[in-house]
Amino acid sequence: MSRNPISSTVPLDGQGKQHGFLRLPYSRNDSAWGNVMIPITVIANGTGPTALLTGGNHGDEYEGPIALQTLSWEIDPADVTGRIVIVPYMNYPAFRSGTRVSPIDQVNLNRCFPGRPDGTVTQKIANYFHDVLVPMADLVLDYHSGGKTLDFLPYAAAHYQDDPDKEAACVAAVKAFGAPYTMMMREIDNVGMFDTAVESQGKIFVTTELGGGGTATARSAKIAIRGARNVLRHAGILAGEIEVEGESPVLDMPDDDCFHFATRDGLMHPLVDLGDQVRAGQPIAWIWPPDRTGVDPVEVLANRDGILAARHFPGLVQTGDCLAVLAVR
């Protein structure tokens, strides 16, 4: 079996705070002996649990990178019991290009786990996290938001699992995050996801959707920073008290009727906004034709009662795009 070529420039088992890189050799036209250098921070003090904190799984989602840059700068090792491994830009090539997938190989990092040590650049990154970093962790927090194409209510999320004890541990960590909403999240397709890879190794897993549109706001950045600190405190790794701002409503995606997809190309006309309550059969969007006037719009009706938890962000849609996601309380 091939050995993953990625190496860390700092010891993953060292004490104190160390900043370095995950170095991935990458020979290319403009650098024959070049490397992809993925920033990493390791903060450790004594013995205790290990938390792996990741952002930039998709390169156009920014709350995670902002939060993890802040934590890597601010956290004092004296306040830590155990170890925190911070990777703000997990898919570094995608982050630098501001794209969802890597510009090098066009692979979606969050759909290629467990990866391959002898694969493309993105597959090698996935494999290193799957085989090296995740096994050493007790808890994994992986940040997401909507990127350039989706917008979400700000929530932290857990998944339903076959093991009720593991599910309960994940839900407790998600609630500790303290986002404005807590979601039991259903994935359209979880094959190859980092989430699935982490949960299959029996780790406590927390993920988020904290906004979207390919940018961050002061509010979403604050939620991301506070949430990471809360999760670390919940795990007993970081000193201090968990900070919450009111009770977080628990939302659920019980079935595939939560998802609404475009059946034609066109101009999206939203009829409800994030957080609005809707009833089954209620129009939630129109799709106007992109090439003529005087034609009725395609009407998108709610499949169920619920709250609008996510929506398509750009004004133009293509057939098959996810237009809206309804969740229930």
Residue pairs with C-beta under 8 A, 6 or more apart in sequence:
1 117
2 116
2 117
2 118
3 117
4 117
4 124
4 127
4 128
4 131
4 132
5 24
5 25
5 117
5 124
6 22
6 23
6 24
6 124
6 125
6 128
6 132
7 22
7 23
8 20
8 21
8 22
8 23
8 40
9 20
9 21
9 22
9 23
10 18
10 19
10 20
10 21
10 40
10 42
11 18
11 42
12 42
12 85
12 133
12 136
13 44
14 42
14 44
15 44
15 45
15 46
15 77
16 43
16 44
16 45
16 77
17 41
17 42
17 43
17 75
17 77
18 41
18 42
18 43
19 39
19 40
19 41
19 72
20 39
20 40
20 41
20 42
21 37
21 38
21 39
21 40
22 37
22 38
22 40
22 87
22 128
23 35
23 36
23 37
23 38
24 35
24 36
24 37
24 38
24 121
24 124
24 125
24 128
25 33
25 34
25 35
26 34
26 35
26 36
26 104
26 121
27 33
27 34
28 34
36 92
36 93
36 121
36 125
37 92
38 87
38 89
38 90
38 92
38 125
39 87
39 88
39 89
39 92
40 85
40 86
40 87
41 72
41 84
41 85
41 86
42 83
42 84
42 85
42 86
43 72
43 75
43 77
43 80
43 83
43 84
43 86
44 77
44 80
44 82
44 83
44 84
45 77
45 78
45 80
45 81
45 82
46 81
46 82
47 81
47 82
48 80
48 81
48 82
48 83
48 236
48 237
49 82
49 83
49 138
49 139
49 235
49 236
49 237
50 82
50 83
50 84
50 85
50 136
50 137
50 138
50 139
50 237
51 82
51 83
51 84
51 85
51 137
51 138
51 139
51 140
51 141
51 231
51 232
51 235
51 237
52 85
52 87
52 133
52 134
52 136
52 137
52 139
52 140
52 141
53 68
53 71
53 84
53 85
53 86
53 87
53 140
53 141
53 228
54 64
54 68
54 87
54 90
54 129
54 140
54 141
54 142
54 143
54 194
55 61
55 63
55 64
55 65
55 66
55 67
55 68
55 87
55 88
55 89
55 90
55 142
55 143
56 64
56 65
56 87
56 88
56 89
56 90
56 91
56 92
56 94
56 95
57 64
57 90
57 91
57 109
57 110
57 142
57 143
57 144
57 194
58 91
58 94
58 100
58 101
58 108
58 109
58 110
58 144
58 147
59 89
59 91
59 93
59 94
59 95
59 96
59 97
59 98
59 99
59 100
59 101
59 102
60 94
60 98
60 99
60 100
60 147
60 148
60 214
61 143
61 144
61 145
61 146
61 147
61 212
62 145
62 214
62 215
62 216
63 143
63 145
63 208
63 210
63 211
63 216
63 220
63 221
63 223
63 224
64 88
64 142
64 143
64 144
64 145
64 208
64 224
65 88
65 89
65 95
65 143
66 216
66 221
66 224
66 225
67 143
67 221
67 224
67 225
67 227
67 228
68 86
68 87
68 88
68 143
68 228
69 88
70 225
71 84
71 86
71 225
71 228
71 229
72 86
72 88
75 84
75 238
79 238
79 239
79 240
80 237
80 238
80 239
81 236
81 237
81 238
81 239
82 235
82 236
82 237
83 237
84 232
84 237
84 238
85 133
85 136
85 137
87 133
89 95
89 96
90 109
90 125
90 129
90 142
91 101
91 102
91 109
91 122
91 125
92 125
93 102
93 103
93 104
93 121
93 122
94 100
94 101
94 102
94 103
94 109
97 103
98 214
100 108
100 147
100 148
100 149
101 107
101 108
101 109
101 122
102 109
102 121
102 122
104 120
104 121
104 122
105 120
105 121
105 122
105 123
107 120
107 121
107 122
107 123
108 122
109 122
109 125
109 126
109 194
110 192
110 193
110 194
110 195
111 189
111 191
111 192
111 193
112 122
112 123
112 126
112 192
113 126
113 129
113 130
113 192
113 193
113 194
113 196
113 197
114 126
114 127
114 130
114 131
114 197
115 122
115 123
115 124
115 125
115 126
115 127
115 128
115 129
115 130
116 123
116 124
116 126
116 127
117 124
117 127
117 128
117 131
118 124
119 127
126 194
126 197
129 194
129 197
130 197
134 140
134 197
134 198
134 201
134 203
135 201
137 203
138 203
138 204
138 235
139 173
139 203
139 204
139 205
139 206
139 231
139 235
140 198
140 203
140 204
140 205
140 206
141 177
141 205
141 206
141 207
141 228
141 231
142 194
142 195
142 198
142 205
142 206
142 207
142 208
143 207
143 208
143 210
143 224
144 207
144 208
144 209
144 210
145 152
145 208
145 209
145 210
145 211
145 212
145 216
145 220
146 152
146 209
146 211
146 212
146 213
146 310
146 313
147 212
147 214
148 212
148 213
148 214
148 313
148 314
149 212
149 312
149 313
149 314
149 321
150 212
150 310
150 311
150 312
150 313
150 322
151 211
151 212
151 213
151 274
151 310
151 311
151 313
152 209
152 210
152 211
152 212
152 274
152 309
152 310
153 180
153 181
153 209
153 251
153 274
153 275
153 307
153 308
153 309
153 310
154 179
154 180
154 181
154 208
154 209
154 210
154 211
154 219
154 220
154 223
155 179
155 180
155 181
155 182
155 183
155 208
155 209
155 210
155 251
155 309
156 174
156 175
156 177
156 178
156 179
156 181
156 182
156 183
156 206
156 207
156 208
156 227
156 248
157 174
157 182
157 183
157 184
157 185
157 206
157 207
157 208
157 209
158 167
158 170
158 171
158 173
158 174
158 182
158 183
158 184
158 185
158 205
158 206
158 207
159 167
159 170
159 184
159 185
159 186
159 187
159 190
159 195
159 199
159 205
160 167
160 184
160 186
161 167
161 170
161 199
166 199
166 202
166 204
169 204
170 199
170 204
170 205
170 206
171 182
171 184
172 234
173 204
173 206
173 231
173 234
173 235
174 182
174 206
175 182
175 248
176 230
176 231
176 233
176 234
176 242
177 206
177 208
177 227
177 228
177 230
177 231
178 226
178 227
178 230
178 242
178 243
178 244
178 245
178 248
179 208
179 210
179 223
179 227
179 248
180 223
180 245
180 248
180 249
181 248
181 249
181 250
181 251
181 309
182 248
182 249
182 250
182 251
183 209
183 250
183 251
183 252
183 253
183 309
183 327
184 250
184 251
184 252
184 253
185 207
185 253
186 253
186 254
186 255
186 256
186 258
187 193
187 195
188 259
188 322
190 196
195 205
195 207
198 205
199 205
204 235
206 231
208 224
208 227
209 310
210 216
210 220
210 223
210 224
211 217
211 220
212 310
212 313
213 313
214 313
216 224
226 243
229 238
229 240
229 243
230 242
230 243
230 244
232 238
233 239
233 240
233 241
233 242
234 242
249 329
250 329
251 307
251 309
251 327
251 328
251 329
252 327
252 328
252 329
253 309
253 325
253 327
253 328
254 328
257 303
257 304
257 326
258 303
258 304
258 306
258 325
258 326
258 327
259 322
259 324
259 325
260 284
260 285
260 300
260 302
260 303
260 322
260 323
260 324
260 325
260 326
261 320
261 321
261 322
261 323
262 268
262 287
262 300
262 312
262 317
262 318
262 319
262 320
262 321
262 323
263 287
263 298
263 319
264 287
264 289
264 298
264 319
265 287
265 290
265 316
265 317
265 318
265 319
266 287
266 288
266 289
266 290
266 297
266 298
266 316
266 317
267 287
267 288
267 289
267 290
267 315
267 316
267 317
268 285
268 286
268 287
268 312
268 314
268 315
268 316
268 317
268 323
269 285
269 286
269 287
269 288
269 297
270 284
270 285
270 311
271 283
271 284
271 285
271 286
272 278
272 282
272 284
272 285
272 308
273 308
274 308
274 309
274 310
274 311
275 307
275 308
276 307
276 308
277 305
277 306
277 307
278 284
278 302
278 305
278 306
278 307
278 308
278 326
279 302
279 305
280 302
280 303
280 304
280 305
281 301
281 302
282 301
282 302
283 299
283 300
283 301
283 302
284 300
284 301
284 302
284 308
284 323
284 324
285 299
285 300
285 323
285 324
286 297
286 298
286 299
286 300
287 297
287 298
287 300
287 317
288 295
288 297
289 295
289 297
290 316
300 323
300 324
302 326
303 326
304 326
304 328
305 326
305 328
306 326
306 327
306 328
307 326
307 327
307 328
307 329
308 324
308 325
308 326
309 325
309 326
309 327
310 322
310 324
310 325
311 323
311 324
311 325
312 321
312 322
312 323
312 324
317 323
